Amino acid sequence: MHTYDRQEKLDLNTKQTIVIVGCGGIGYWVAKFAAMSGIEKMYVFDDDTIEQHNLNRLDLSDEFIGKNKADVVKNMVETIRPSCTCYSMPFRLSDSAPIDGDWLVDCTDEYKSQLKNQEIAKKRGLRYFKAGYDGEQFSIHNTVAEWGKAEDGYTIVPSWVSPAVIIASMAIAKIVKYPEKEMVSNIKGIFSSDRI
């Protein structure tokens, strides 16, 4: 059986290239779920390294501490899906970055960076969306998120794996199935949502 046979009836659009900016709690999972879903090509950007406090959100061991996040993501993608082309960009996204694609998924937490990433996406003809969470609140917006605007970052320091994985899963659903959709919710809100 072909790896993706069981998802063929879902009519997922996996023949796309995505650019993931920020490979921490959300971006790591976006890349992993993209590879698992059959996305064929991705660029992953991050100039930061894995730190001890990242491990509550990533399925990584201590041996990855100190390694560049983009390099770790590339290695993970190639391990779980060798046929996916993944380019590690261990630096911040800039106007001169050698990228192409369909989507730019912004998983950064700095407002100024998000504005710049959105501008780059527009110039390059990529569809932009911000995938983020702040504590238990999360959102997928087709423009830069409003939270953190005043302080140039998130206002709630605590973080854990559940919101990161939820928003990453929804980001991939947007890319491959529901490109026009956006969402704002929180973990408690998902549990209290009406049944469909």
C-alpha positions in Angstrom: 0.0 0.0 0.0 1.3 3.5 -0.9 1.9 5.7 2.1 -0.8 8.2 1.2 -3.5 5.8 -0.2 -5.7 6.2 2.8 -5.9 10.0 2.4 -6.6 10.1 -1.3 -10.4 10.4 -0.9 -9.9 13.5 1.2 -8.7 15.4 -1.9 -5.8 17.0 -0.1 -3.6 19.4 -2.0 -0.2 18.2 -1.1 1.6 19.3 -4.3 2.7 22.5 -2.7 5.8 24.2 -1.4 5.7 25.8 2.0 8.1 28.2 3.8 8.1 27.9 7.5 9.5 30.8 9.5 10.3 29.9 13.1 11.0 26.3 13.9 10.2 26.3 17.6 7.0 25.0 19.3 4.7 25.5 16.4 7.0 25.5 13.3 8.7 22.2 14.3 5.3 20.5 14.3 4.1 22.3 11.2 7.1 20.8 9.3 6.6 17.4 10.8 2.9 17.3 10.0 3.5 18.7 6.5 6.0 15.9 5.8 3.6 13.3 7.2 0.7 14.7 5.1 2.7 14.5 1.9 3.9 18.1 1.3 6.7 17.7 -1.3 8.9 20.6 -0.6 9.6 23.1 2.3 12.0 25.7 3.4 12.5 26.1 7.2 14.0 29.3 8.7 15.3 29.8 12.2 18.5 31.4 13.5 18.0 30.1 17.1 19.1 26.9 18.8 17.2 24.2 20.8 17.3 25.0 24.5 16.3 23.0 27.5 13.0 24.9 27.9 12.0 24.0 24.3 11.8 20.3 25.1 8.4 20.4 26.8 7.0 21.2 23.3 9.2 19.1 21.0 9.6 15.3 20.9 13.4 15.7 21.1 16.0 14.4 23.6 18.7 16.4 25.4 21.2 15.5 22.7 19.6 18.2 20.5 20.2 21.1 22.9 22.5 23.7 21.3 21.7 22.6 17.7 20.1 25.0 15.2 16.3 24.6 15.1 16.1 24.7 11.3 18.8 22.0 11.0 17.0 19.8 13.5 13.7 20.2 11.6 15.4 19.3 8.3 16.9 16.2 9.9 13.6 15.2 11.4 11.7 15.7 8.1 14.3 13.6 6.1 14.1 10.9 8.7 10.3 10.5 8.6 9.9 11.2 4.9 13.1 11.0 2.8 11.3 11.9 -0.4 10.3 15.4 0.9 12.8 18.1 -0.1 13.5 20.2 3.0 15.9 23.1 2.9 17.4 24.3 6.2 17.9 28.0 6.4 19.7 28.6 9.8 19.1 32.3 9.7 16.2 34.8 9.7 14.1 35.2 6.6 15.3 38.2 4.5 14.4 39.8 1.2 17.3 38.0 -0.5 16.4 34.5 0.7 16.4 32.0 -2.1 12.8 30.7 -1.8 9.8 29.9 -3.9 6.5 28.3 -3.0 2.9 28.6 -2.3 2.6 29.4 1.4 4.6 31.3 4.0 3.7 30.0 7.5 4.8 32.5 10.1 5.5 30.8 13.4 7.5 33.7 14.9 6.7 35.6 18.1 8.0 39.0 17.3 5.6 41.5 15.8 8.2 43.4 13.8 9.4 40.1 12.3 5.9 39.1 11.4 5.4 42.4 9.5 8.6 41.8 7.6 7.7 38.2 6.8 4.3 39.2 5.6 5.9 41.8 3.3 8.3 39.3 1.9 5.5 36.8 1.3 3.6 39.5 -0.6 6.6 40.4 -2.7 7.3 36.8 -3.6 3.7 35.9 -4.3 3.3 33.5 -1.4 0.1 33.2 0.6 0.8 34.3 4.1 -0.6 33.3 7.4 0.4 33.7 11.0 0.1 30.5 13.2 0.5 31.3 16.8 -0.5 30.8 20.4 -0.2 32.7 23.6 -0.8 30.5 26.7 -3.9 28.6 25.8 -5.2 31.1 23.2 -4.3 30.3 19.6 -5.1 31.6 16.1 -4.5 31.2 12.4 -4.8 34.6 10.7 -4.2 35.5 7.1 -2.4 38.7 8.3 -0.1 39.4 11.2 -1.7 38.6 14.6 -2.7 41.6 16.8 -1.5 40.2 20.1 2.0 41.1 21.2 1.9 44.3 19.2 2.7 46.6 22.0 5.5 44.5 23.5 6.9 43.0 20.3 6.2 39.4 21.5 3.8 37.2 23.4 2.6 38.4 26.8 2.2 35.0 28.5 5.5 33.2 29.1 4.2 29.7 30.0 3.8 27.3 27.1 3.2 23.6 26.6 2.8 21.1 23.8 -1.0 20.9 23.4 -1.6 24.4 21.9 1.5 24.1 19.7 0.4 20.8 18.3 -3.3 21.9 17.9 -2.3 25.0 15.9 0.3 23.2 13.8 -2.4 20.6 12.9 -4.8 23.3 11.9 -2.1 25.1 9.9 -1.6 22.0 7.8 -5.4 21.5 7.5 -5.5 25.1 6.1 -2.7 24.5 3.6 -3.9 21.1 2.2 -7.7 21.4 2.6 -9.2 24.7 3.8 -7.0 27.5 2.3 -9.6 30.3 2.9 -10.3 29.4 6.6 -9.0 31.3 9.6 -9.5 30.5 13.3 -9.3 31.9 16.8 -9.9 29.7 19.8 -8.4 28.3 22.9 -8.2 24.8 24.3 -11.2 25.2 26.6 -13.2 26.6 23.6 -12.5 23.5 21.5 -13.8 21.3 24.2 -17.0 23.3 24.5 -17.6 23.7 20.8 -20.9 22.4 19.5 -20.9 19.0 17.9 -21.1 18.9 14.1 
